[in-house]
Amino acid sequence: MVLVYSDDKKITFELLNKGSEIAKELGEKLTAVIIGKIDESLSQEYISYGADDVFVSETDIDTFKAEEYANYFENIIKETKSEIIIIGSNKNGKELASRLAGRLDVGCIIDCTNIYLKDNKLTSERVVYSGNAIAVEQFNSKPAIVTVPSKVFDPLPKDEKRKGEIIKKKFEIEKSASKILKVQEMKSEGVNVEDAEIIVSCGRGFKNKEDIKMIQDLADAIKGRTVGCSRPIAADLKWLSEDHWIGLSGHKVKPKLYIAAGISGQIQHIAGMRDSGIIVAINKDPEALIFKSADYGIVGDLYEVLPKLISAVKEKIG
Ligand SMILES: Cc1cc2nc3c(=O)[nH]c(=O)nc-3n(C[C@H](O)[C@H](O)[C@H](O)COP(=O)(O)OP(=O)(O)OC[C@H]3O[C@@H](n4cnc5c(N)ncnc54)[C@H](O)[C@@H]3O)c2cc1C
């Protein structure tokens, strides 16, 4: 069996696509895992997005603790005799995958940008050396455990006619010795760059914090409204919150349109937005790296280009 799990259902939908490709090639079933209370409608959704069946590990536990979840997973793997485990690469997913691998004494590859079968072995690719190389790795141990970030794969089209079994099972596990004392929400401006269809991004080419208003104006004119930025803008200058930060150590995005103004296009920034549909770059340096990744490039001073672009867009789309 091939197992797919994430506590974020959108990531699960994406992983089910790749999971079903691998399961088909192996002639095995693809199973989506839910840990928690039985949720018939979520189970049905997983089936609609490609799962052959859904394994619900019933529990009253409602807060994530990696040690307890790894315990449940160990039981699920034994019960289903699964040899490939694909987990969503968010914070919880990465902690779960590595703990599980440690417990089972098997290999684990984190943050894969592709997974496929080669010589019948699960093979993965991941970005290494700050985006300067791709490591291609294979597993010598079973089960093979990988984590895949959001937006690496697209979900399959939803097919509500698909049918599958919902398997329910309760496991007795040892309760964790750790206790969650407090959950503190991260400070956020409520921006969600990861789901945005249009992103207008700013970089160090802006001289002052106030000038970023031009980016907001362009975003408003395009009716995209989502502003992104390179690392220095969020991390060093703190002109925008970290919600806006795009790149290797920031958010990975996949909008239909990505406009980068005053961003040089270092590999660490490109790593977060290279999958965008159309990339437009504005930079005064004709040799700027960003132009290598761009579909359209405007060589010019952003302080001259942006006001003209904003009024041209307003004229065109009102
Ligand atoms: C481990 C690691 C992780 C990292 N993670 C990330 C990450 O997640 N995201 C990220 O963005 N970076 C990341 N970085 C940093 C990255 O290497 C770059 O330093 C950063 O992306 C540069 O940001 P920038 O393009 O805004 O600034 P700069 O590199 O300073 O580029 C500014 C650009 O603006 C142009 N410019 C200047 N004035 C104007 C003007 N008036 N009009 C038009 N163009 C103008 C310049 O020609 C230049 O190309 C990481 C680095 C490391 C080592």
The ligand as a Gaussian input file, in Angstrom:
#p B3LYP/6-31G(d) Opt

LIG

0 1
 C       20.272000      30.065000       3.246000
 C       19.700000      31.280000       2.564000
 C       18.331000      31.358000       2.408000
 C       17.770000      32.459000       1.757000
 N       16.424000      32.490000       1.588000
 C       15.879000      33.497000       0.881000
 C       14.467000      33.546000       0.618000
 O       13.703000      32.674000       1.074000
 N       14.002000      34.560000      -0.132000
 C       14.802000      35.544000      -0.656000
 O       14.286000      36.439000      -1.343000
 N       16.118000      35.539000      -0.391000
 C       16.664000      34.572000       0.360000
 N       18.011000      34.592000       0.618000
 C       18.778000      35.793000       0.259000
 C       19.174000      35.835000      -1.221000
 O       20.396000      35.184000      -1.411000
 C       19.320000      37.298000      -1.699000
 O       20.235000      37.962000      -0.870000
 C       18.006000      38.075000      -1.704000
 O       17.020000      37.360000      -2.402000
 C       18.247000      39.435000      -2.374000
 O       17.094000      40.205000      -2.268000
 P       16.810000      41.345000      -3.333000
 O       16.791000      40.755000      -4.695000
 O       15.598000      42.062000      -2.865000
 O       18.039000      42.342000      -3.114000
 P       19.328000      42.574000      -3.991000
 O       20.040000      41.324000      -4.296000
 O       20.075000      43.664000      -3.297000
 O       18.780000      43.118000      -5.372000
 C       18.166000      44.347000      -5.578000
 C       17.901000      44.446000      -7.068000
 O       17.184000      45.655000      -7.309000
 C       17.682000      46.245000      -8.483000
 N       17.427000      47.690000      -8.363000
 C       18.013000      48.570000      -7.522000
 N       17.483000      49.798000      -7.674000
 C       16.528000      49.676000      -8.631000
 C       15.631000      50.588000      -9.242000
 N       15.575000      51.856000      -8.865000
 N       14.819000      50.127000     -10.228000
 C       14.856000      48.836000     -10.632000
 N       15.679000      47.923000     -10.084000
 C       16.506000      48.335000      -9.099000
 C       19.155000      45.896000      -8.526000
 O       19.633000      45.927000      -9.864000
 C       19.149000      44.482000      -7.936000
 O       19.051000      43.516000      -8.965000
 C       18.598000      33.509000       1.275000
 C       19.976000      33.407000       1.435000
 C       20.520000      32.322000       2.074000
 C       22.029000      32.237000       2.221000

